[in-house]
Each structure stands twice: as C-alpha cells, then as structure tokens.
Amino acid sequence: MSHNTFGHLFRVTTWGESHGPALGCVVDGCPPGIRFTLADIQSELDKRRPGQSRFVTQRREPDEVKILSGVIEDGGGLVTTGTPISMLIENVDQRSKDYGEIARQYRPGHADYAYEMKYGIRDHRGGGRSSARETAARVAAGAIARRIVPGMVVRGALVSMGDKAIDRANWNWNFVADPENPFFTPDPASVPVFADYLDGIRKAGSSVGAVIEIVAEGVPAGLGAPIYAKVDQDIAACLMSINAVKGVEIGNGFEAAKITGEKNADEMRMGNDGKPVFLSNNAGGILGGISTGQDIVARFAVKPTSSILTPRRSIDMDGNDVDVMTKGRHDPCVGIRAVPIGEAMVACAIADHYLRHRGQVGR
C-alpha cells in the first residue's frame, strides 16, 4: 500500500494498524536544533486519548509515545539532530473479538467495501489501516511541527455538534483546555446542551457529526504560492485526509457565496506601527494561496461515526443481503477527538510551507 507519506520538506510517514501491536510515524526533514520535551508530545496525545469521558470510545489506550531516533538529550530536554525522528505508540487494549461477526460483512458508511475492492483484502478488526487509531501518530508529528515556525500557536475548538452550535459571543480559548470540558467547546454554556444531546444519541445506539474550527496565530506573511502550492490547498488536503472528514472551508468559506463583494473583501488601513491592518478576516489569513500574516482559520466537518448499534442494511462478501450492527467501543461523536488531530494537521501543513519558503528565499 502506497501513499502513507505527506509533506514536501517536512515529511511525515505513518505506519501501523488499529489492532496491531503498535503504530507510529517517521518525521523526516525536521531541522536540527528544535528543542522540546517528551512531555510536549505526550500532552498533545493526551488530548486525543480515548476513554476520558462517557462521550468518547471507552477503549483504554495510554498512548504513551516513545522516541526511537532523531534526537539527543540536552539540558534536561531533547533537541533534534536533523535526522529522521521515529516515534512509536503501542496498542494495549485491542478487543478484536468484537469484530468477529462482521469479518465477512461490509459495514455501511465504512471503508470496508471500497478497501476490499481496491486491495482484495482487508483487516476487519477495527478497520485496520483505515481506522482513526492511525491519527495518534499524526498528533505526535504535529507536536514537532508546532515548534518549526517561531511564535506560531495552533488551537482548535468544536463549534457545532449535530444541530447544536456554540454562541460565538461566549468564545473562551482558556475554557477549551479546561479538564471539566469534555467537548473542546469554547462556549461554557454549550456544555450542558451538548451533554444532554449526546447522551440521547449515545443511549439510542446512534452517532452524530460535528464541525471543528482550527486557528493558527503567528503565521508570517508570504508562505505558499499562487497556483499549485497554495497554503489553503495543502491545509485542505491535510484536513480532508483525516478519517470521517467530509468538508473543509477556509475563512468565511461557503458563507462567502451568500454575500456581496463589498462585505467579503478584507479592507486594509495602515497601522500606527507602519504595518498594514486588516479590518476583517473573511479570507482566513490566506489570499491567492499565500499567507497574509493574519490568523489562518479553517473549519472541517466530521460525519457521524459509522459504527453504530442500530442495524443497517448491507451485503456480505458472498453477495447476501444482511443487517449489520457494529459491536465494540465507538465514539458517539468522533468529531470530539478530531480537535487535536485537526490542530496537528494544520501545524504540519504550515511547518512544511515555512521550510519551503525559507529554502526559496533564504530567510
């Protein structure tokens, strides 16, 4: 199977399956001299880790990361050497028996049928390579990527779940990281709303989708190119590569199609410090495929989890009509744990463009 690598200069290759002994990644192209600690990576993985509330899968994975190469210890921390960084995360709580009954059935909404049509074989245990379990490795790579661009901060939040949405007037970034907040929502008032809503979905054996917003601050102007290396193009590709993502928008996104040019254009004035000031950010920090220095804003839509307890009509490998009910431990809203994954992918895309820009202009 090819296509397990993304990026140009900051290149990430992931490996492993949901029910294999381990998964991990190799980060190639990271410059030497980048300083971090193991705790920096682990803290990002802990945000994605399953089993932290009743609203996510109860699979118990510590997601403890081990770094096998590419760094040396220095001053109590780690520093990159410029060689490939290999990271490993062991799987410790697989329950493959949960998938025994569907070994020959195609789960509706899953990649089962398409995967088998392409490769002629599939790992039915949790989806194998197509499982979202693979994204733990991306989060580890994203923790490195965050340190490539000086001053860059990448944060994400869940802004809607099903037909329930946050009140943007209540936006509080500090609350997103609050341990009492199980949804990565920036609106404290939305927690009981989301909780009641998702409890009903979960108890019905069903699932629901979500929309995630990622904001990258401190991105310098000038990253990207106007045709085939647009920053927004690569961010969109990275976000679309996340399991269950079915839509991506940058800045005002699809709303831009509903307004006039006067409202959509981000007007400018000269600031007191001699630098231009944008009066709005409908473009999401990117114009003509090139970063403007404003916050880069991207949103992505995550479909409802396809593994549900409600029987769904399908077929099996022998061509028989069957009703499929997926047992096991699944997220009633997979979009919740997609927040740190989206952050990681945006960080990787921007880090790659930063290195490409630095190589092109020499600064």
PARO-254055 format. One record per residue: x, y, z of N, C-alpha, C in turn. Coordinates in steps of 0.05 Angstrom, whole numbers, plus 5000, padded with zeros to 4 digits. Atoms other than C-alpha are relative to their C-alpha. Example, Ala and Ser with C-alpha at 12.3 -4.5 7.8 and 13.67 -1.06 7.14 Angstrom:
501849765000524649105156501850245000;498449764999527349795143498550225014;
//
This chain:
501749765000500050005000501850255000;498549755001502950674979498550235012;501349764991501251384998499650005031;500149984971502851355072501750245010;498349784993507051995070498750264990;500949735009505052735066502250205007;498149794996509053375062502250004979;497949975020514753625018502750015014;497549984985520453855063499649895028;500750124975517153695129498249764994;501350235010515252985112499349815022;500950184979511152515155499049744988;500950265008510351775144498949865024;501250154977505451395189499949714993;500150295005505150645198498449885023;501450154979501150135238497049984995;502950055002494049875246498750025027;501549974976488549945297500449775020;499850234982489349235325502649864998;497350115001496749125311501350065027;498549964975502049135366500650295006;499249724996503749865354499550164975;500149825023503250465308502050225005;498149784996507751065297500450164975;499349835023510951555249503050054998;497349905005517451785219499850284989;500049725009518452535213502750054988;497549955015523652695160500050294991;499949725008526053395144499850205022;500049814978525653695213502850125003;497349884998531354195220501349925027;498750054974536654075273499750245019;500049794980536554475337497350085010;502749954989529054455351499849875027;500050104973528254385426497249955010;502650074989522554045461500449785022;499850224980521053535516498049784992;501850225006517652865513497250075010;502549914990512153175555498550184981;501349835020510753675499498449834981;501450185019508853095453497849855014;501950164985505352695507497550175006;502349834993500853285526498150024976;501749995024498253325454498649734996;501250265002497052575452497849965021;502050034979493352615518497450134993;502549865008488353095487498349824982;501450185019486652575434499249735013;500250274988486951965481497149925005;502750104995480651535484499549955029;500850094974476751355546500050215022;499749794980477052035580497350115010;502749934991469452135586498049814988;502050195010462951775573499250074971;500849915026462352165508501849904977;498250115020468051805472500349705004;499550284998470251095459501349935027;498950094974471850705523502549824997;497550145004477850365492502250145017;498049894981483450465544502849984989;497449995011489750665509501650235013;498449784988495151055547501350184979;498749855022498151285480502750125009;497449914991504951335512502049994977;498249985023509951575460502949935008;497150054997517051325453501450114975;498449905022522251685411502449834996;498050195006526951205377502550114986;497749895015531451665336499550294994;500249725009532852365312500450215020;499749804979534052705378502349925019;498150064978539352755433499150165024;500749864975538452955506501950245003;498449754997540753655522498650175021;501149824980539654055585497349915012;502550104989534053615611497849974980;502050035021530253635546501249854976;499150135024531053385475500550214979;499549825023533953725413500349834975;500050155025533053495341502850014988;497450025012539253275303499950054970;500349985029536453365233499649744986;500450265011535852625222497149915005;502850084997529252245216499249945029;501150044973525152255281498049784998;501850234999521851585293498649985027;501650024976516251535344498249765000;501550254998512550925369497950035023;502250014980505850845406498949725000;500950284998503950155430497049995004;502850064995496849885426499849805023;500150184977494949565492497249905007;502750074992487349495493498349924976;501550095022485249155429498049795009;501950214995478948735431499049904972;500650085028479048405362497549834998;502350185000473547915382497450154995;502449835004468548495379499250014970;500549975029469248475303499649734986;500250265012468547725292497649964983;502550045014461347755269499950154973;500149855025462848265214502449954983;497550065016469147945186499349974971;500750045028465347785122497750194991;502149815007460348365123501250284996;499149735006461149065096498350205017;501449814984459349595147499250254984;500949765014455050155117501450255010;498749754992458650825117503049975005;497250054995465450495129501549964973;498350045024471250385081500249704992;499750295004470249625083499949924971;500550095028467449525013502150124981;498249875018471750044978502949905004;497350104993478049795014500549734987;499750275011476849074992500050014970;500049975029475249284921502850094989;497349905009482049634917502249805005;497750174992486549144954499549704999;500750285001482848484951500349875027;499750104973483948405026499650235019;500349794980482248795089500349885028;499950074972483348785163497450095013;502749934989476348755193500250105029;499849934971478948875264500350305003;499949724995477149595275500750164975;499449855024478549785203502949984992;497150035007486049625205501350274994;498549765008489950165168498050244997;501949795004483550565153498850105026;501149914975482050645227501150275009;499149744990482351325260502149975022;497850054981487151005310502750094989;497549925014492551175259500650295006;499649714996491551915275501650075025;498249944977495251855341502850074991;497349945010501651845301500250284988;500049735011499652485265500250215022;499949814978498552835331502850025011;497249994991505552635353501750164981;498549845019508352915288499350295002;500949724998504253545296501350155024;498749884977507353665365502850104993;497449915010514153715329499650244982;500549795020511254145273499450275013;500749754986508654665323502550165007;497649874991515854835341501850094977;498549925023518254955270499850294994;500549725007515155635259500250175025;499749844976517556145311497550165006;502249844992511856435350497249904992;502650095010506356025317498549855023;501850144981500555795361497649894984;502250135014495455295333498049895021;502050094981488955185371497449934985;502450095013482454835355497749995020;502350024983475354805382497749884984;502450115013468854435368497950225001;501849775002463854955344497149914996;502750095002457754525329500049695002;500450294998455153815342497249944991;502750055010449353565301498750274993;501349755005444354135300500350205023;499449824977447154455364502650154994;497649845005452055025358500750185023;499149824978456155475404499050284995;500449725002454756205417502850134998;497349895004460956555388500550245018;499649774982459757145435501349905026;498950114975461956675492502749874996;497550145007468456455458502150055021;498049984980473756305510502149784995;497950215006480255955489500949865025;499150134975482155815561498149785008;501950214992475855415571500349754983;499750245018477454955512501749795014;498250194987483054645553499249935028;500950064973479054615618499449705003;500450294997479153895645497049935005;502850054996471753975662498450034973;501349965026470254105588500649754983;499550255015469453425552499750034970;500749985028467853725484501950194984;498349805013473454225467498450244990;501649775008468054745462501150265012;499149744988469955485472497850155014;502349884989463055645498499149855025;500850154976461855445571497049935001;502950054999454355495562499149774983;500750225018454454965508500449735012;499350274989457054405553497549855008;502450164994450354205584498249944976;501650055025446954275516501149774985;498750225014452053825482499749745016;500150244984451953335541497349874999;502750115002444453245541499449884973;500450085028444253195466501549744994;498450235006449852685461499349765017;501050224984447252275519497749854986;502350125014440852165480500949854975;498950145024444751985417501349745008;498450244991449251505455498149785010;501850204989443551155492498349874978;501550115022439951055426501749824982;498250175016446050685399500750134974;499549865025446951225346502550175002;497749835000452051755329499350264986;500549745012452552475305502650134992;497649875010457452925268500650265014;499149754987461053575286501650174981;498349815015464554185258502250105019;497749924985471554355283501350254987;498649765010475055035276502850005011;497249984994482555105275501050284994;498949745004486155765284503049995005;497149984998493555865271500950295002;499149734996496356505300503150024997;497249965002503256795289501349894975;499050115026503956535217501050244984;498949775015508557005178498750034972;501049965027506157325113502049894980;498250085022508857045048500349704997;499850295003508156295058498149904978;501750115020505355904999500850104972;499549925027504956014924497250024986;502649935011499356264878498649784983;501350195017498055644836499849725013;500250284992499754924856501349955028;498950044973502755044925498750205019;501549824982497355454959500049905028;500150094971497555445035497249885006;502750104994489955355037499549734986;500250265014490454794985501149775017;498750224985495254395028498749965027;501550034975491454545093497549844995;502550155006485054295060500649714995;499350285005488553665035500649865026;499350134974491353525104497649945017;502450044984484653625138498249794987;501750205013480953215086501149725003;498850264997485852645098499249875027;500850114975483152565169497549834997;502350185002478351985177497450145006;502749914996470952165171499650294993;500449725008472152885147498850004972;501449995026467453055090499850284989;500049735011468353805082502050185014;498049814989473454365092499450284989;500249725010472855125088502150175013;498049814990477855685097498750275004;501149734995475956345129497049995000;502949985002468856535112498849764985;500850245013468455915069497550024983;502450015016461755735040498150245004;501649764995458556345072500750234981;499249795019462556775023498350004975;501750015024457956534968497350135004;502649884994452056865003500150305003;499849714995454757575010501250144976;499049845022456958134964503050045003;497149955000464058324946500850215020;499449794981463658944989500349895029;499950124973462258525051502349805003;498150214998467157975034502950095000;497249915002473358385017501150105027;498749924974478058475076501550274995;498849745004479459225075502450045017;497449964986486159495098500450305006;499149734993488960115132502849975011;497350004989495960305153499950045030;500049984971497260195227502050215009;498149804988500960665274502949905000;497350115000506860195272501249974972;499050015028507660265197499449744986;500750255012504759575184497050004993;502850005007498159445148498249865020;502050124982491959275189497649924983;502450105014486358845160497650065019;502449934985479359065182498149775004;501550254997476558365176501749774990;498450235008478857655161498349794987;501750195014473857345114501749804984;498250175016479757055074501349785017;498850214983482056645135503050014999;497149974998489056925132501649924975;498750095025490456705060498850134976;501049875025489857094995501749904977;498550105023491856804928501849765007;498450234992494456184963502450075018;497749904985499456605004499150125026;500849904974499056755078500450315002;500049714998497657485096501250105026;499149924973500157485168497750015020;502350024982493057465196499849715010;500550274991490556865234499049834977;501150195020489556265189497749855013;502450124989482555995201498949794981;501150225016480055325176497949855017;502150174987473854905192499749754984;500650255014472354185176497749865013;502450144992466153765180500649705002;499550294994466453065211497349864999;502550145002460952575193499449845025;500650174978457352145244501649744999;498650264999461151525267498349794986;501550205014459150955221499549755016;500450234983459950425275497950065021;502249954982453150435309498649745007;501450244991448749935346497349964986;502550025015442650085303500549834975;499650175024442049525250499750164974;500149875026443549775179500249794979;500150205022442249425113502650014984;497650015015448349185075500149724986;499650265012451348575040502549885012;497550124991456748075056501749924976;498150075021462747805016498949794981;501150215017458447244988497650114984;502249885015453247734959497349975013;502550034985447947605012499250275012;501049774986443548155039500249945030;499850034971444948255114499350265014;500349774982443348725171502550015018;497449974986449748985203499650175025;499949854975450249205276502949985011;497250004992457249415297500350005031;499450004971459149205368502750135005;497349894993465249455405499750275013;499949744986467350125434500550224980;499849805021466050715389499150275010;500749734992465451465394497250074989;502649915010458251715391500350264983;499449775016461352355363503050014996;497150025005468252235332501250274997;499049735003468752985320501350115025;498849894975470553105393503049965000;497150065000477252755389501450084975;498749905024478453045320501350275004;498949734996480253725350503149995001;497150005001487553555367501249904975;499150105026488153175302500150234979;500049785019486053785262502250215006;497849834993490954215301502649904989;497550125009496553735284500450024970;499749995029495053715210500450284990;499549725008494654475204502850085007;497349944992501154535242502049884981;498250135019504554035196500050144973;500149875026502054385133501450275000;498849744998504355065156503149975004;497150044996511154805181501349924974;498950085026512254485113500450254982;499849765017510755145077502150195011;498049834989515155525125502849924991;497450105008521155085109500450034970;499849955029519655125034500550294994;499549715004519355885038502850075008;497349944990525755915078502149904980;498150105020529255475026499950164974;500249855025526755904969501250285002;499149734998528356594995502450045018;497649994984533956425043499750155026;500449864974530856745105497449905013;
//
